[in-house]
Amino acid sequence: MAFSAFRQAHIYEKRAFSKEDKSCIQCLECYDQNVYIGTKDATVQHLILTSSTNGDKSPGLTKIREGRARKLGSSNSVNQLRAVPLFNHLLVLWDRSVTALNMFSLEPVPALKKIQHVSLFEVCDSLLASEGTCVQMVTSSSRRKVLRIHVVGVDRWEVVKEVSVLQDPVALAVDGATLCLATSDRYLLCDIQIGSCEELFPHNHSRQHVIVTSLGEGEFLLNGPEFLGMFVMKTGICQRPPLQWPQEVLAAGACFPYVLSLQPELLSVYSMLDQQRKQTVSLTGARGLLSTSDGVLVFTERDIFSLSLVSFEEQIQALVRHQRVEEALLLLEGAQSRHPLDSYKELQKAITCLAGFAHFYQEGFSQAKDLFIKGELDPREIIRLYPDMCLSADFQSHLDQINKGRDLQVLKKEDRNKFHHYLAFLGDFLRAVRGTERGLKCSKEVDSTLLRLYVEMNDDEKLQQLVAFPSKCSLDLCVPVLEQHHRFFSLGSLYESHGLHTDAVKTWVKITDGLCKDSSCSDVYGHIVATLSQLRDKDTVWAFADWTLQRNQETGVQIFIKRPPDGQFETQDVLTFLETFPLALIFYLEYLIHDLNSEEESHHNRLALAYVTQMLQKEDERVRVTRGKLQQLLWESKFYNISTVYDRVKSTTLHPEKAILLGRSGEHYQALQMLVHEEKDLQAAEAYCCRAAQDKDSQFREVLLLTLLQIYLSSKDLTGAAVDLLNSQPHVFALEKVLQLLPESWSVQLVSQFLVVSLRETFHQRQMVRLQQALAQAELLRHKVTWVSKTKFRVDKQQKCRVCQGELTEPHFVRNLRGEVVHISCMGYSAL
């Protein structure tokens, strides 16, 4: 492959709206990401360079989109465009007048009136521009043989000097205070500050082939006699040998260390270092070129091409590979004068990487990885060697490994086992550099390649780990890969990690609905619910709430229940939405009441009514569970409206529930009547008494059971139930109260069991009371003895007995609980 100093790219094509459309490109201007076109039909078009993937703003690596356009008139071409970014001005030479437009809106600058009768103009850098106050502009009059020096500010321009010339200029260029111009038969140098002119040399070119270009640093490039490209310093001397370029050169530009000359069908690239031609580019219908910071823009009537300078390191390596060592050394020495001294270090890194490639192709993967990391190899240099890997189209390699890269493509077809080893190396290398500075600079390509790699190697675990967490995977590159290999669950995870929650859930929904096949996840629906329950994007949750609940109300309602505390929905909005999902509504109301401890009456009412509705509509195992929940709610809740719930159940057969509601209203007799006579569930009636008496004293329970006994006794059919009640609860009933209720017709034998147990219980209770009293007295006495034994007191010789008032002459005496000392014989007369 031939050596290339520049890479060509077609970046713009001007559309023709009709066959008679004559709006062809006449001139160009470029600043930063802004390109301006001047056309033959008096139009100025603003184009914008879109940013490339790696952040490079080079036009050669970007595409262009059209911005605003301004029509200056009905005829005459735009001859020159110059940008003044200091003031956001765009200076336009049209109809022999210089007009100032805004660089972005292309609206005229009102304060700057047209400068008329101008044939040529040029903007130059000056000390004033560096101070940020104004710039200088040179114009050539179309009526007089004179050059005018203008000072241009943000809202004014004025002529500060005039320099007379003998002939009308046909081309000019400015570098600082030096002006180089060409007339119809010679080239001259002029000093703007002092107004002097110096003739350089004659020429015999037509106006079309006269070339004056500034190379910077006080150097100009001229199309000299005999079609020599002459380098002239501002001092008037030549420090470089001339270039021998072809005839009919239309334009020339410079991008150190190269000069580019343009012919109608060809662009030639020459080196300033050895004056040799290095590259040629075919360009049909070329009309002109414009130098940029890293190359040139070449235009035809309707197209713009970018030629971007290849990095010096790559050029040097290419020259080495082509065994052009002297040229490589010369280029390295020349590049050193314009680039930082650490260029040598960068070159050393590049050579280290080349050594890594040698091990790479010999399958010495461990050594190759170490060398690539040591040489700080851009991971994209490795990625580009693999066929079908995820690499953005605008990446320009710094290493020429194209031919060897094709070997891997062949290897993939001929030896899959060996190619698998190369894939494993790629994964190891990318994981090693993923968190490094090099890897972070191209994290999109690294992560995207890892994704494709895991897909091709069927490594589902690593694939899911990659997409489940925030990554730099490019959706444009990765989505087609995942779709092609039916990894739809991972595709949803990728969307989710990029914040595209709606797309993520849509993808998982397709799997759940069977529209997409992917067996990598066994419970996609559960994952959807878990994702929606934690999602802060409430619009997405609402968008899929209906689908989620339609599929499973019990699981789907978790999207409202399992939310983080700071991500809750408005309760009323959820309740309104769940009206069409009765089972989900119950779960949500239970969540409000039991988990959030809601005390709102409407919530408790609504849950009770929902339980009732569910019980009346279904006949299955769930009804039993629901009935238990309803009864628990009716017993325990203090916040529902009893009458509201009772109105709903009074016309139903839910007698136990009606009994509970009557009991909560204090109507225990009616409640027990309903359980006994309507529900005909005697066990439920007894259980009602026990439940209603919870947290109450024993007397209340006795009253309830006596009421139930009265109901039993009022019906001849319930005599056995009354006896059973007495026999089962003998310790609760007071014997005398029961005897008052029992019919006189009952025999003692009928209630003998109750009487025996009751009497025994009564006797037992009385004995227990006596025992408890005795124990209490004994405990009191024990405490008194303890207290007396621990108390110290003093007995004197004159101490007298408290009872007989005789002196205590014996060593033995007694002290009672009141602290009085008495004789032992008098102890019986003293109360302890």
Buried (B, 14 or more C-beta within 10 A) or exposed (E): EEBBBBBBBEBBEBEEEEEEEEBBBBBBBBBEBBBBBBBBBBBBBBBBBEBBBBEBBBBBBBBBEEBBBBEBEEEBBBBBBBBBEBBBBBBBBBBBBBBBBBBEEBEBBEEBEBBEBBBBBBBBBBEBBEEEEBBBBBBBBEEEEBBBBBBBBBEEBEEEBEBEBEEBBBBBBBBBBBBBBBBBEBBBBBBBEEEEBEEBBEBEBEEEBBBBBBBEEBBBBBBBBEBBBBBBBBEEEBEBEBBEBEEBBBBBBBBBBBBBBBBEEBBBBBBBBBBEBBBEBEBEEBBBBBBBEBBBBBBBBBBBBBBBBBBBBBBBBBBBBBEBEEBBEBBBEBBEEEBEEEBEEBBEBBBBBBBBBEBBBEEBBEBBBBBBBEBBBBBBBBBBBBBEBBBBEBBBBBBBBEEEBEEBBEBBEEEEEEBEEBBEBBBEBBBBBBEEEBBEBBBBBBBBBBBBBBBBBEBBEBBBEBBEEEBBBBBEBBBEBBEEBBBBBBBBBBBBBBEBBBBBBBBBBBBBEEEBEBEBBEEBBBBBBBBBBEBEBBEBBBBBBEBBBEBBBEBBBBBBBEBEEEEEBEBEEBBEBBEEBEBBBBBBBBBBBEEEEBEEBBBBBBBBBBBBBBBBEEEEEEBEEBBEBBBEBBBEBEBBEBEBBBEBBEEEEBBBBBBBBBBBEEBBBBBBBBBBBEBEBBEBBBEBBEBBBEEEEEEBBBBBBBBBBEBBBEEEEBBEBBBBBBBEBBEBBEBEEBEEBBEEEEEEEBBEEBBEBBEEBBEEEEEEEEEEEEEEEEEEEEEEEEEBEEEEEEEEEEEBBBBEEEEBEEEEBBBBEEEBBBBEBBEEEBEE
